[in-house]
């Protein structure tokens, strides 16, 4: 006799005071050899991740232990930017700011780290796809903890080429406007950390950054990745490692419980206030590479995202049962709302007022729906 037991797992939704859930979040690091960018936001409920409130009108500066200050200005709401700086390595610096609500905050003074150069960004292909790696070393053996972030850019084309456009109640030639050829970009969201703490030499070899499957839309034509490298203190590395575990390894009953990862920013106004974020101080090194589709295995076929696109004609002949065709004005008006774009005029007889257009949906024709047609300054 077998005894069967059934059970279900119900989601646990803790009661959180809405007023206490909006913690201040400080995102960014002090770039000792360049421009520092700091984002101030408020934490949000997981149910509403898209509406992230920003903290505006703060007064912010970078402060060295000697008392020297470097201001950051708010160009975009919640984003504060410094001039290009040249801070001395091995000194200590911190972030200091006051919000519009007159609350004052500081990060802990941290030793400015020198980040070694990236030796190379390499890649290899396998049946799983294209794996990208980063390689670096520090001859002085001082930099033992690393974090990497990256920006991806790829070239792509829309499904169809349009030589016409709707403009001021007319269908006119599309002169000197390319909406077929575009570029898209994406910044990394995962946390990539590495350490040489247990190695005799501070050498990082073939650290895996990201894997692109053979069908990735990013490999349609030309792909580029800009890798950014940050040398960390042990404290900053520990912060990011806890954050990585909390965001990437949770999800089952057998995963470890999340650890608290607050950071090194505190309130001078209210010592009990919880502030999220770790502001480190280091130089940042970068390296960019390009990979062309022709360098990849010939059997690879990139998905474009336009697989379901198709063209249609306006007007289509309907034989002897055809209803009277729309007037020329009605044909033009079909394209007024921008949902469809004319591709070409199929009526070549200038004496025939009835026009026959080949057309498709705007999403299939205008590549700007998925990127920009402005060529990046770094693109070859």
N, C-alpha and C positions, 0 to 999 in steps of 0.2 A: 504494500500500500504506500503510495507516494503522497506526500503532503505538499501541496503547492502554495506558495505565499506570493502575493502580489503587493506591490507598493508603488506609490508615485512620489516624485519629488516636486514639491510646490516651491515656486520662487519666493525667496525671502526678501521682503522690501522693508528695510529698517526705517523707522520714523526719524526723519531728519528735520531739524528746525530750519525752515527756509532762510531765515535771517542769518543763521550761522553757517550756512552752506556756501555763501559767496565769499570764499577766501581770496585774498589778494594773491595773484600769481605773477612772479617776476621771471621772465624768460629772456635769456641772453647771457653774454659773457663780455668781459672787458678785453678788447683786442688791443694788445700792447703795441702792435706795429701796423695799425690801420684804423678803420672806422668801426666804432662800437655801436651796436644796435640793440636796444632793450625794448621788449614788449611788456606792457602792463595790462593785465586782464583780471577778470574775476572768475573763479571756478563756477561751474554750472551743474545742474542735475543731469545725470546720464540720459534721462528721457528727452532732454532738449539740448543736444550737443551743438546744434547749428547756431544758436543764438548766444554767442559768447560776448558778454559786456566788456568793453574796454575802459581802462582808467585814464581819463584825459586830464589835461591841464596841470600835470605834476611838474614840479621844479626839480631837476635832476642834474647831478654832476658826479664825475669820477674824482676820487680823493686819494692822494698818496699820503703815506704816513708823515711825510714832511709838511703836509698841509696844502700842497699845490692842488688846485682844482681845475677840472676840465669839464665845461658844461655840455649837456646834451639837450637838443631842441626837439620839440614835437612837430614834425612835418606832416605826419599822418596820425589820425586819432589813435592814441594809445601806443604809438611807436616813437621812440626817442633815439636820436642819432647824434653822434659826436663828430667833430672834425677828424681828419686823419691824424692819429697820434703816434708818437715815438717815445714810449715809456721804457725805462731802464729795467732789463731783466734782473732778477734777484731782489728787487725792491718789493714792497708790499703796497697793495692798492685795494680800494673797495668802492662800492656804489652807495651813493647817498641821495635820497630824494624825499620830497614832501608832497603829499597829494593835495588836490584842490580842497579837500576837507580838513586841511591843516594837520594831517597825521604824518609823522616823520619816521622814516625807515632807513636802515643801513644794512649792508652785507658785512660779513666779518672781513677784516683785513686778510688778504691772501697773497702768498708769494707769487710773483709774476713768473710764469713758466716760459722757457724757451722751447718752441716746438721745432724739431728737426725737419728738414726737407723730406718730401715724399720721393723715394727713389724711383718708383714706377707704379703705374696702374696697368695691370695685365689682364688677359682674359683667355679662357679656353672653352672649347665647345665639347659637348657630349650629347648623348641621347636625351638628357634632361633639359638641355638648352645651353645658353652662354653664361658662364660663371665669371664674374669680375672680381679681381683681387687687388689689394693694396700692399705695397712693400715699403719699408722704411727702416732706418737704423739711427742710433745716436752714438757717435764715436766717444762722447764724454761719459756715456752710461748714466746720465742724469735723468733723462726722460724715460720713465718706466711704465707710465700709465697713459693710455690713448683713448680718444673718442674720434669717430669718423662720421661725417655727414656727407651727403652728395646731392647734386642737382643734375637731373637728366633732361636732355633736350633731344627731340627727334624730328626729322623731316618727314612730311607725309603729303599725300594728294587726296582730294575729294574724289567721289565716284565719277563725276562727269565735268566736262569743260563747258562753260557758258560763254558765248560770244555776244549775248544780248542782256539787257536789263530794263526793268521798269523805272521810268523817271518822268515825273510831271505829266502823268496820264498818257505817256507814250512808251513804246518799246523802241529803244535806241541801241546802237552799237556799244559794247562794253570796251571802251578804249583805255589802254594803259592801266587796267585794273585786273590783277590776278587774284581770283578767289578759289583757284584750283590747287595752288601750291602753298603750303603753310608749315609752321613749326609749332610744336607743343612742348611744354616744360612741366616738370614735376619734381618736387623736393622730397627727400627721404623722410619718412615718418618713424621708421624703426630705429632702435638704439644699437649702435655698433661700438663695442668696447673691446680693447685688447690690453694685455699687460705682459711685460717681460720680466716681472718681479722674480720669477724662479729660474731665469736664464742667466748664464754667465755673462752674456753680451746682450746689449739692448738692441736686438734685431727682430723685426717683425717680417716674416716671410709668407707671402701668399695668404694674407688674411682675407677670408671671403666677405665681400661687400653685398652683392646682390646677384640673383640668378634670374635671367630672362628666358622664358620658355621659347622653343623654336617658332611658335605661332604668335609671339608678342607683336602687337601693333607698333611698338617702338623700333622694330627692326625692318620696317617697310622699305626705307631708303637709306638714310644715314642717321646714325645714332651717336650722341656725345654724352659723356659723363664728366662732371667736374667734382673731384673729390676734395673735401676739406678735412684737414687733420688738426687735432687739438691735443697738446700735451696737458695732462691733468695732475693735480696733487692727489695723494692717496685719498684724502677726504672727498674730493670731488668725484673721483672714480667710484668710491663707495656709494655716494649719492646716486649716481647714474646707474650703477649696477642694481641697487634696490629698485629704482624706478623701472628698469628693464624687466626685472623679475615680476614686478607688480602688474605690468602692462602686457607682457608677452607670454608668461608661463601659467597664468591662472585660467580656470575654465572647467575643471573637473573636480569631483569629490576628493580626489587623491592629490591634488596640487597643494603646495604649501600656502598657508595663510599669508595675506599681504602684510608687508612690513611698513612701518611708518617712514616716510621719506619727505621730511619737511624742507631741509636745506640749510642755508647759512644766512638767510635774511631775517631780520627781526624788527619789531616796532620799538622805537624809542618813546612813543607816546603811551602805548599800552603793552606792557610786557607779557600779558596773557594772550595777546592776539596771535593766531596761527597765520604764518605767511609761507607760501609755497614757492620753491625755486632755489637754485644754487648759482651764484654769480662767481664764476672763476675768472682768472686773469692769465692770459697767455697770448703769444703770437699765434697766428694761424697760417698754415702752409697749404697750398693748393696745387693740383695738377689736373689737366684736362686731356682726354684722349677722344679720338673719333674712330668709329667703326662703320665701314660701308657694307651694304647688303651683299655686294659681290665678294666680300671676304668670308662670308658664312657658307656653310654646306649648301650645295645646290638643291638638296631635297627639302630644305626648309621653306615653308610658305607662310609668310606673316599674315595674320588676320588684320584686315583694315578697319573693321567696324562698319563698313559700307556694304556688307554682303547681301543685305535685304533690299538694297536700293534698285529702282527700276525707272525707266523713262515711260512717258506717255505722250500722246499727241493731242493737240487741240487745233483744229477740229479733226475728228476722225470720220472718214466717210462711212455711212451706215447703209449703203445700198438704196434700193428703191423705196424702202420704208423710212428713209431718213427724214427727220423733221427739218424745218427751215433752219439753216445755220444761224448762229448768233451774228449780230452786227459787228463790224470792226471795233466799235467802241466797247461792246460787251466782251469781246475777246481780250482786249487790253485790260479791262477792268478785272478780269480773272486773276491777274498778277498783282493787283493793288495791295492786298494785305500782306504780301511778302512770304506767304506759306509755300508758294511755288515760284520757280525761277525759269524763264525761257532759256533754252539751250541754243536753238537755231531756228531760223525761219525756213520752213519746208516749201513755201510758196515762192517760186522763183519768177513767176510771171508778173511784171510790174503793172500790167493792165488789169489784173484780177484783184479786186479789192479784198477778197476773202483771204485771210492769212492762216496758215497752218503752222503751228509751233510745236516743236519737240520740247518737252519740259520735264522737270523732276522736282521733288520736294527740296526746299531750301537746305535742309540738313544734309542732303546728299550732294549738293552742288557747292555750297558756300563753306569752304574749309575753315573760315573764321568762327564758325559755330563751335569748333573744337580746338582752336588755337589762334595763331596770329599770322597774317601774311607779310608781316614786317620781318625781314631777315635779321637774325641776331648779329650783333657787331662782331662776335667771335667766330661766326660761321665762315668756313673757307669758300 
